[in-house]
Amino acid sequence: MTHPAVSVIMNCLNSARDLRAALDSLMAQTLEDFEVIFWDNGSTDQSAAIAQSYGARLRYFRGAVTVPLGAARNLALAQARGRYLAFLDCDDLWRPQKLEKQTALFEANPRVGLVCTDTEIFDGRRVLKRLFAEAAPARGRVFGQLMERQWISMSSAVIRREALAGLAADGCPPGEGRNGGWFDESLTVCEEADVFYRIAHDWELDFVDQPLTLWRVHGANTTFRKFGRFADETLRILDKHCRLYPGYAQEHADLVALLSRRAAFQKAVALWREGRNAEARAAIGPWRNFSRKYRLFWWASFLPGCLFDVAARVYFALPAGLRR
């Protein structure tokens, strides 16, 4: 076990409720050549006792202070010894063949830097949706496609060690380096997508077209409540790409427009929810007629912001073809 095939990164903060189920699903993997890097980010519940009950294959670490998730992921990654780096959030689950099927794709193609699987989103009792159900992802050099539609759930991702190492110059600490570092510790809602995008820029991606990952959601979806932060971080990722990749603005003019448009929409959503309707329309104004979604938002923004959650539920109940 000095150099296992896979290092499974688990970052924990008071996850005792679902932790044993996650670890049981990990220990049931048909590929047995793995280690677990378990980083306890200052839990005060029974998480430590649960994790340490799984024996020597689980390497338990505890941070001196609680840090943001991106920083905690970097601390755990620094301890990893595997050829491949997998991530399992403490409330998610894996099906038994997940790691076996993903590592086979890496072994078959040395140009692949990241492999994900289809993911079922569930609430602990029933499956709510499957990520690949409406549209399958793409394989190969798919940087642009991934930027248009981010299809990788965190617990489904496995990364080749060399692909992650390429994000930071030798000797640079996590978060720094020639290609932006590992997880960007200045990001709080887009840190995962940011890593996936930068790997896709330089490596091929592949996927297992089976729902081998289960992503647990708790209560109401809070994504829309974070749209102000999404807007800011979308623009920061765009700025990062322009700095990292010479000629990016010319070569990927379509992506510059895409991210600018996306950030404007995210900002407009945040403003509308705050009751700042006129400012929301000003933010989305340049893109008002770009798509049906933007036109619907423009007209909806004349309604009180307190109706946003109702409008969002109606919107997501529409068929995917009507939401574009």
N, C-alpha and C positions, 0 to 999 in steps of 0.2 A: 504493500500500500504506500510505499515511498512516493511513487509517481503514478497515481491512479489515472485511468482513462478520463474520468470526469470528476470535477470538483463542483459540488452542488452548493450554491450560495443561498443561505437562509438568513434574512435579517428580521429580527424579532423585537417587538416592543409591546409587552403585555398581550400576548397572543394565546394565552392558555386555553381559551374556549375551544379553538379549532386546531390547535397545534398537534395534538396526538393523531388526529385523522390525517393531517398533512404528512407527518413523519411516517405513519403506517403505509401510506400510499407510496412514499419514497422507498421504504425498505422492501416493498413488494416488487421492485423493478426486476425484470428478467435480466438486465445487464447489472452484474454485481460489482464490477470494478469501478467503484466510486468512493469518494469521501464527502463528508458533509462539513462545510465551514459554517458554523452556527454563530452569528454575531448577535449577542444580546445587547440591545441599545439602552439598557437601564431598566429592565422590567422589574415591577414590584409585585407581580402575581406569581403563579406557580410555573411560569414558562421555563425557568432555569432547571427546576427539578424534573420537569417532563423531558426536556431535551437531554439532560445528563443521564437519564435512565436508558438511553439507547446504545450505550456502550462505546467502544473505542473508535468505531467508524465515524462517529460524530465528534468533531473537534470543536469544543465549546470555547468561545471567547466572550468577554464582557467588557464593554467600553467603560472608561472612567466617568464619562458624562454622556448624556443623551445628545445626539447630533442629528442633523437632517438626514433623510433617507439616502440621498445621493452620497453624502460623506460616509455613511455607514456601509453602503455597498462597496465603496472604495477600500475601506478598512478591511472588510471581509475578503475582497479580491486579492489584497496584498498577501494573504495567508494561503492562497490556493496553489495546489501543486499539479493539477490535472492538465491533460492535453486540451480538454474541452471544458468550458465553464457554463454551467446551467444555473438557473435561478428558480427557486420555488418560494413564493410568498407563503407565509405561515397559515393562511386561511384557504389556500388553494389545494387542489388535488391533482395527482397524476394517475393515468392508467398504466398498467404494468409494463407494456412494451414501449413506452415513450422514449427512454434513453437509448434502448437498443436500436430502434428504427432511425433515430436521429444520428447516432454515431455512424451507422452504416452509410448514410449519405455523405458525411464528412470523409470517410475512408475511401469512398468511390470517386471523390472529386476534390483534389487538393486546392482548387481555386475557390471552394465554398468557405465563406467566413462565418456564416450564421445560418442555422436551421431552426425553424419554428414548426409548430403543429397547429392544426385546427383546434379551436377552443370552444367549449360549451360554457356559457354564462349561466350560473345557477344561484339560487337563493338559499341553498341548504336542503330544500325539499324537492324542487323541480327545476328542470332546465328551462330557461327563459328564451334563449336564442343561441345560435351557433354562428361564429364569426364568419366562416367561409360560405354560409348558406346562400347569401345573395350574390356573391361574386368571388371566384377563386383568385388567390394572389398570383403573382408572376414569379418566374424562376430566372436565375442568371444575373446579369448586370441590370438591376432594376431600380437604380437610385431615383430616377424621376417618378416612376410608378409608386414607389414607397412614399415619396414626399406628397403625392396626390392623395394616397389612401394608406394610412399606417395600419397594417393588418396584423402586427405582431403583439401578442399579449406577453407581458413580462414573464410569467411562469411557463410560457411555452418556449422561450428562447434558449438556445444553446449556442455559444460563441466559440470559435476556434481561438486558442490562446494567442496565436500569432496575430490574429485580426485585432484583438484587444490591445496587444502590445504595440501595434502600429499606431494606436491613437495617442501615444505619449513617447517622447524622445527618451533614449536611455538616460537614466539618472534623474529624470524629472519626476517630481512627486505627482500623485494622482490629481487630476484636475488641471494639469498644465501639460505643455509639450507641443510639438510641432503640429499635431493634428487635433488639438483641443483637449487632450487628456482622456481619462476614463469617464466616469460620470461627472458631469459638470456640477460642481457643488453650489453654484450660484443659481441653478434652476431648481424649482420645487414642484412643478407639474408636468414639465416636458423633458425631464432628465433622461428618461428611458428612451423616448423617441429620438432624442438628440444622438444617443450612442448608436441606435439602429441606423439612422441616416448616414452617419459618418462611416460606419462599416460598409454600408451598401455603396458608398461612393467608390470604394477601393476593392471590394470583394464581390463575388457572386453570392446570392442568397438561394436557399432551397427550403422546401417545406414538406411535411408529411400530411397528406390529405386525409387525415383521420382525426377525430376529436379526442386527442390523448391528454388534453389539459382541461381541467375544470376550474373556472375563475369564479370565486364566490363573491357575490355582492351583498351588501348589508343595507337594508332599508331603502330609502329613496335615493335615486341617482343624484349625486351632487356636482356632476361635471359642469352644468350650466352655472352653478353658483361660483365657479372659479374662472369664469370666462375673462374677467379682467386680467388675471394673471396669465391665462393662456395667450391673450393678445400680446402682452409685453414679452413673453418668452418666445413666441413665434417670431417676432421681429428681432430678438436677440439671436436666435438660431440663424435667421437670414443674414444678419450682420456677421456672424461667425463664419458662415460658409463663404461669404465674399472675401473675408480676410484669409481663410485657410486655402482656398482654391483659386489661383490666379485665373483671370478671365471668366470667372463664374457668372457675372452679371450678363456677359455677352453670350456665353455658351448655354446658359440656363435662364434666358430671359423669361421663358414661360413659368419657371418656378419662382422667380422673383415676383412676377405678377401674382402667382398663386398665393404665396405667403403674405404678400401685402394685402391681398383681397381677404384672405382668411383672418388676418389680424384685425382688419377693419370690421369684419362681421363679429368677431369675438368681442371687440371693444363696444360695438353697438349693442350687443346683447347685454353686456354688463351695465351700460348706461341706461338702457330701457328698464332693467330690473330695479335700478335705483330711482326710477321715476323721472329720469332726465331724457324725456322723449325727443325733444328737438335736437339735443346733442347726439342722440342715437341716430337720428335720420341724417344729420350732418356727417357722421362717421361713415355710414353706409352709402351716402349719396353718390360718390363716384362709381360705385358698383351696382347701383340700384337696379339696372336693367340687365345685369349679367346673366341671371338665371331665375327660375321660378322661385327658388328658396329666398333669394334676396328680395324679389318683388313682394312675396308673401310677408317677409319681415317688415318691409317698408310700411305696408298697410297695417300690419298688426301693431306697429309702434305708435299708432294713433290711439290705441287702447291704453288704459292705466297699466303701469308696470306690475301691479298686483295680480294681473291676469296672465302673467308670463308663463307660470307653471301649467296652467290650463292649456294655453296655446301650444306649449312644447309637447304636451301629451297628445294633442290632436295632430300635430305635425308628424310625430313619430309613429302614429297609427296609420299614416298614409303608406301606400306601397312605395318601395324604394324609387321606382321610376318617376313618381310624382314629387319626390323630395329634392330633385336636382335643380 
